[in-house]
Amino acid sequence: MDENGLQYVESLDKLGFHFGLERIRALTEALGHPERAYRTIHVVGTNGKTSTARFLSTILRLHGHRVGTYISPHLVSAAERQLVDDLPATEAEFLELVDAVKEVAEQVNASRPEGDRITQFEFLSAVAFERFRRTGCDVAVIEAGLGGRLDATSVIDSKIQVLTSVGLEHTEFLGDSLEAILDEKAAVIPEGGKVMAGSLPPELRSHLRDLCRQRGAVVKLLDEDLSLLADPAESSFDIFGLYDSYSDLRLGPRGLFQRHNAAVALGAAELFQGRGLDEAALRQALAETTVPGRLEVVSDKPLCLLDGAHNLHGLRALVESLEQILPRRRIIAVVSILRDKDARAMLAELAPRCDILFVTGSSNPRAFSPAELASLAEELVEPHERGPEVFMDEEPCSALRSAYKLATSNQVVLVTGSLYLVGDVKRGLGL
């Protein structure tokens, strides 16, 4: 990639917590509203957004649509964030888009106060919208970044809204209760919307139904309107969908949690199509979908998995999946966690499965230091109990090399706790 384009993207505010839609609205208006050139599906939620978006996009592609997909964050290159028919932009394509949008963004910034300039997330969202228009997409699956109500992706006028899950996250921005966080995410539901939601506790289901009733929106929920029939011990599963039933389904991505994501995606595709799905196309889509950074195998000897589980709910789902797909295999974990996560609870979930913990940092400045994570891990061990050995290493790839050297044939090397850590490792390994 041209250094000027890369430097420009890197120079933009990465935090993206300057809430409000004024900047992205000004930018998309100046671009001629590329986000209106196709129908859109908005994916919001705490966990499972990227996987659900990828499943949904592949299902729609194999049902004859030209599909754009916007995901975040990226692992190695920002070009990964905008896919067309499941393929990310090449570096050259991305640079061309950056140059085109940069010129317009600088014009918009020139008319705005110094402290209220377009953020990196807003810029990359506009780049994706423009790519989908230029490549003739007829539908785009758009993953929200943070929250929903004031997230930059909320500039779209979505046909379908997907709510994957609701958990406590970013409470300083989204609210300190599950109901408040649901309100923020569900704010993307317009009057007359069509909503597909994942598994929610009873009180949140009721709250979501009330919100949708107030807006005249249709809402369908996993476990009520759509059913997943899955035995953890079996490799296949069945789904009773909104319009049809589908049996003996199998996934390409590993992890029991992916079945739930696939089921939500299936329901959203049915809502979008307004009918049942072609079973052959569905089977192919679920088998072909890939989700980089989620139980991704990068070596066999020793077995090394990368998984970007970045909060307590995600880590619990990861541990549950490992217990099913790799029973009795002990773990050597390479871990980094961001400061806005419950690191103590995450380590408490992971540590009992581990023989060794390598705590490290990441390229994100919000990461806990290795010393802080080591202290938390050691506090979890009760007196007279033996916990995992804990080693500190500031550099992720160095920690991974050490883990490789120590791994036996019955141990799995697991890199987890942060998508930024997974990205750092993939860059370091040249993946």
Buried (B, 14 or more C-beta within 10 A) or exposed (E): BEEEBBEBBEEBBBEBBBEEBEBBBBBBEBBEBBBBBBBBBBBBBBBBBBBBBBBBBBBBBBBEBBBBBBBBBBBBBBBBBBBBBBEBBEBEBBBBBBEBBBEBBEEBBEEEEEEEBBBBBBBBBBBBBBBBBBBEBBBBBBBBBBBBBBBBBBBBEBBBBBBBBBEBBBEEBBBEEBEEBBBBBBBBBBEEBBBBBBBBEEEBBEBBBEBBEEBEBBBBBBBEBBBBBBEEEEEEBBBBBBEBEBEEBEBBBBBBBBBBBBBBBBBBBBBBBEEBBBBEBBBBBBEBBEBBBBBBEBEEEBBBBBBBBBBBBBBBBBBBBBBEBBEEBBBBBBBBBBEBBBBBBBBBBBBEBBBBBBBBBBEBEEBBBBEBBBBBBBEBEEEEEEBBEBBBBEEBBBBBBBBBEBBEEEBBBBBBBBBBBBBBBBBBBEB
